[in-house]
Amino acid sequence: MRSARVSITEQGRSGDVVYEEEGRSIKGWWEFAGGDAIAIVNMGAASEWVHGHPWAVDRRAEILRFVGREVVRQKAGGCRAEVDEAGGWITIMR
């Protein structure tokens, strides 16, 4: 995943999260959360990847963990990412 990158855009209390590698991309979204959760990110359910991103299906878990780490690194230092692989949810926790 050396060429992989994650970009995060903000539009008020939400925005987009885009995973890119080798000219391909997977677009998700994020929004602020409450309580111990700082934000939630959704990169799409497994079934959506089968049709929309077949090139990434075999590496789904790895990509979701990478996105979670990058969101924490870029925007939420000191937090941790909890990944729900089936639903494509990433919760950024304090």
LODO-173408 format. One record per residue (C-alpha): x, y, z; residue number from 0. Coordinates in steps of 0.02 Angstrom, whole numbers, plus 50000, padded with zeros to 5 digits. Layout:
! residues N
<vose><x>X</x><y>Y</y><z>Z</z><nr>NUM</nr></vose>
...
! end
This chain:
! residues 94
<vose><x>50000</x><y>50000</y><z>50000</z><nr>0</nr></vose>
<vose><x>50148</x><y>50113</y><z>49971</z><nr>1</nr></vose>
<vose><x>50059</x><y>50216</y><z>49839</z><nr>2</nr></vose>
<vose><x>49897</x><y>50225</y><z>49939</z><nr>3</nr></vose>
<vose><x>49836</x><y>50387</y><z>50013</z><nr>4</nr></vose>
<vose><x>49684</x><y>50455</y><z>50102</z><nr>5</nr></vose>
<vose><x>49614</x><y>50629</y><z>50078</z><nr>6</nr></vose>
<vose><x>49487</x><y>50706</y><z>50194</z><nr>7</nr></vose>
<vose><x>49378</x><y>50856</y><z>50151</z><nr>8</nr></vose>
<vose><x>49269</x><y>50954</y><z>50269</z><nr>9</nr></vose>
<vose><x>49100</x><y>51032</y><z>50236</z><nr>10</nr></vose>
<vose><x>49038</x><y>51094</y><z>50403</z><nr>11</nr></vose>
<vose><x>49007</x><y>50948</y><z>50521</z><nr>12</nr></vose>
<vose><x>49038</x><y>50816</y><z>50388</z><nr>13</nr></vose>
<vose><x>49134</x><y>50783</y><z>50229</z><nr>14</nr></vose>
<vose><x>49215</x><y>50654</y><z>50115</z><nr>15</nr></vose>
<vose><x>49351</x><y>50526</y><z>50142</z><nr>16</nr></vose>
<vose><x>49435</x><y>50460</y><z>49985</z><nr>17</nr></vose>
<vose><x>49554</x><y>50312</y><z>49977</z><nr>18</nr></vose>
<vose><x>49663</x><y>50315</y><z>49820</z><nr>19</nr></vose>
<vose><x>49791</x><y>50196</y><z>49748</z><nr>20</nr></vose>
<vose><x>49860</x><y>50171</y><z>49574</z><nr>21</nr></vose>
<vose><x>49730</x><y>50281</y><z>49490</z><nr>22</nr></vose>
<vose><x>49581</x><y>50199</y><z>49577</z><nr>23</nr></vose>
<vose><x>49478</x><y>50269</y><z>49720</z><nr>24</nr></vose>
<vose><x>49346</x><y>50227</y><z>49848</z><nr>25</nr></vose>
<vose><x>49244</x><y>50373</y><z>49912</z><nr>26</nr></vose>
<vose><x>49161</x><y>50372</y><z>50082</z><nr>27</nr></vose>
<vose><x>49094</x><y>50504</y><z>50200</z><nr>28</nr></vose>
<vose><x>49119</x><y>50559</y><z>50380</z><nr>29</nr></vose>
<vose><x>49025</x><y>50658</y><z>50510</z><nr>30</nr></vose>
<vose><x>49058</x><y>50713</y><z>50687</z><nr>31</nr></vose>
<vose><x>48989</x><y>50599</y><z>50824</z><nr>32</nr></vose>
<vose><x>48955</x><y>50618</y><z>51009</z><nr>33</nr></vose>
<vose><x>49010</x><y>50547</y><z>51175</z><nr>34</nr></vose>
<vose><x>49176</x><y>50455</y><z>51165</z><nr>35</nr></vose>
<vose><x>49160</x><y>50444</y><z>50976</z><nr>36</nr></vose>
<vose><x>49241</x><y>50592</y><z>50889</z><nr>37</nr></vose>
<vose><x>49182</x><y>50548</y><z>50713</z><nr>38</nr></vose>
<vose><x>49108</x><y>50408</y><z>50609</z><nr>39</nr></vose>
<vose><x>49169</x><y>50363</y><z>50436</z><nr>40</nr></vose>
<vose><x>49076</x><y>50252</y><z>50313</z><nr>41</nr></vose>
<vose><x>49168</x><y>50178</y><z>50165</z><nr>42</nr></vose>
<vose><x>49022</x><y>50072</y><z>50101</z><nr>43</nr></vose>
<vose><x>48957</x><y>49899</y><z>50141</z><nr>44</nr></vose>
<vose><x>49044</x><y>49742</y><z>50078</z><nr>45</nr></vose>
<vose><x>48906</x><y>49716</y><z>49949</z><nr>46</nr></vose>
<vose><x>48937</x><y>49889</y><z>49877</z><nr>47</nr></vose>
<vose><x>49122</x><y>49849</y><z>49853</z><nr>48</nr></vose>
<vose><x>49082</x><y>49691</y><z>49755</z><nr>49</nr></vose>
<vose><x>48995</x><y>49796</y><z>49622</z><nr>50</nr></vose>
<vose><x>49084</x><y>49963</y><z>49637</z><nr>51</nr></vose>
<vose><x>49262</x><y>49916</y><z>49685</z><nr>52</nr></vose>
<vose><x>49294</x><y>49734</y><z>49637</z><nr>53</nr></vose>
<vose><x>49481</x><y>49770</y><z>49626</z><nr>54</nr></vose>
<vose><x>49484</x><y>49801</y><z>49814</z><nr>55</nr></vose>
<vose><x>49367</x><y>49668</y><z>49882</z><nr>56</nr></vose>
<vose><x>49505</x><y>49546</y><z>49931</z><nr>57</nr></vose>
<vose><x>49594</x><y>49683</y><z>50028</z><nr>58</nr></vose>
<vose><x>49441</x><y>49764</y><z>50106</z><nr>59</nr></vose>
<vose><x>49493</x><y>49736</y><z>50288</z><nr>60</nr></vose>
<vose><x>49669</x><y>49801</y><z>50255</z><nr>61</nr></vose>
<vose><x>49603</x><y>49956</y><z>50165</z><nr>62</nr></vose>
<vose><x>49476</x><y>49996</y><z>50301</z><nr>63</nr></vose>
<vose><x>49611</x><y>49982</y><z>50436</z><nr>64</nr></vose>
<vose><x>49726</x><y>50093</y><z>50330</z><nr>65</nr></vose>
<vose><x>49588</x><y>50224</y><z>50312</z><nr>66</nr></vose>
<vose><x>49557</x><y>50220</y><z>50499</z><nr>67</nr></vose>
<vose><x>49742</x><y>50243</y><z>50539</z><nr>68</nr></vose>
<vose><x>49755</x><y>50386</y><z>50415</z><nr>69</nr></vose>
<vose><x>49602</x><y>50477</y><z>50483</z><nr>70</nr></vose>
<vose><x>49676</x><y>50466</y><z>50658</z><nr>71</nr></vose>
<vose><x>49848</x><y>50522</y><z>50597</z><nr>72</nr></vose>
<vose><x>49782</x><y>50668</y><z>50495</z><nr>73</nr></vose>
<vose><x>49640</x><y>50732</y><z>50603</z><nr>74</nr></vose>
<vose><x>49628</x><y>50649</y><z>50773</z><nr>75</nr></vose>
<vose><x>49798</x><y>50618</y><z>50852</z><nr>76</nr></vose>
<vose><x>49788</x><y>50520</y><z>51014</z><nr>77</nr></vose>
<vose><x>49626</x><y>50436</y><z>50963</z><nr>78</nr></vose>
<vose><x>49597</x><y>50260</y><z>50896</z><nr>79</nr></vose>
<vose><x>49496</x><y>50188</y><z>50752</z><nr>80</nr></vose>
<vose><x>49372</x><y>50047</y><z>50778</z><nr>81</nr></vose>
<vose><x>49328</x><y>49958</y><z>50615</z><nr>82</nr></vose>
<vose><x>49166</x><y>49865</y><z>50576</z><nr>83</nr></vose>
<vose><x>49218</x><y>49773</y><z>50419</z><nr>84</nr></vose>
<vose><x>49047</x><y>49707</y><z>50368</z><nr>85</nr></vose>
<vose><x>48964</x><y>49877</y><z>50367</z><nr>86</nr></vose>
<vose><x>49116</x><y>49978</y><z>50316</z><nr>87</nr></vose>
<vose><x>49102</x><y>50088</y><z>50472</z><nr>88</nr></vose>
<vose><x>49253</x><y>50164</y><z>50556</z><nr>89</nr></vose>
<vose><x>49223</x><y>50247</y><z>50724</z><nr>90</nr></vose>
<vose><x>49356</x><y>50367</y><z>50786</z><nr>91</nr></vose>
<vose><x>49361</x><y>50352</y><z>50975</z><nr>92</nr></vose>
<vose><x>49442</x><y>50459</y><z>51111</z><nr>93</nr></vose>
! end
